[in-house]
Amino acid sequence: MKLVLSTSNVMKGGPSVIRRPTTQKSNIELINSLRSNFQTSQQLDSTSNGTEPSRRYQTWTSEHDGTLYIPAIDQSPGLAEERSQYDITVKLFYLPGIPTSRRCAHTREAIDLVLKELHVDSIDLLIVSFPGILFDAEDDSAGEEEEMAENEPDDFDSMIQTWRTLEVLQEQGMIAQLGVAEFGDERLARFLAHTKVKPSVDQINLRDCCVVPKSLILYAKQENIQLLTHNDCDDILPVGTTRELLGPGEKGAGILASAPEAEDGIQGFVEPQWVVKYTAVVKDRGVVENKGYFALADVGSCVRPR
């Protein structure tokens, strides 16, 4: 069974000026926003025998594939102004342990959810984050080459295979520009040799406010690739956190069963598949009007052995 988790618009309390610095990591924002949206959507159902009200969340199951939406996705009003007034950036996190063969469907699922939420037919920039890639500003080119040798060829081949899917979506007009995350100059150079549509953005995590390596700056300038920074976590939605979000208790949505033999929820091993973050910024004012997350988790028929 598929579970689609959503935060709705985390800017509902008021728009945020994009120039304002933020130190909140995406993992914290994602978890807190999901939990808040679950709680907002809950209903109190007083029973006739006077016992404590039970908590029920607004959920619904699609007819064609049995997907459970948590909470139910309300009909969003979309963006307040014309589409041309916005820069819409989406970052898709492919999670560890998920086969590359699923990424084509996952990419389309994630983007479709964002398009429907914002009532648009395209996004300006899609940045993809591949699992297991860490950027270290203190690494030199030799160090990065050494790291690639340890992880390749399988990881590199999977990235190229995934990129082919993104190129098709870009050709179809669904995505204006593509970007990658955590690529140093050596990885970028090898990657570009295998792409038809090269990334226009390389987003890197400078954890300690380090200086960007000169070799990366020069190569990005040569290839006309914009370097951006981010504050996202390496593992944005761990399995344990997902279980806690969906499980019983005050912090959970009560979707998963409380025990292996219990009948108070869905039985099975829950496995997060992907997370997508979207941001719609009003161009002329630099204001974030709409920002949110979707995540997909699968629940198997049995507990996965450890």
Buried (B, 14 or more C-beta within 10 A) or exposed (E): BBBBBBBBBBBEEEBBEBEEEEEEBBBEBBBEBBBBBBBEBBEEEEEEEEEEEEBEBBBEEEEEEEBBBBBBBEEBEEBEEEBEBBBBBBBBBBBEEBEBEBBBEBBBBBBEBBBEBBEBEBBBBBBBBBBEBEBBBEBEBEEBBEBBEEEBEEBBEBBBBBBEBBBBBBEEEBBBBBBBBBBBBBBBBBBBEEBEBBBBBBBBBBEEEEEBBEBBEEBBEEBEBBBBEBBBBBEBBBBEBBBBBBBBEEEBBBBBBBEEEEEEBEBBBBBBBBBBBBBBBBEEEEBBBBBBBBBBBBBEEEEEEE
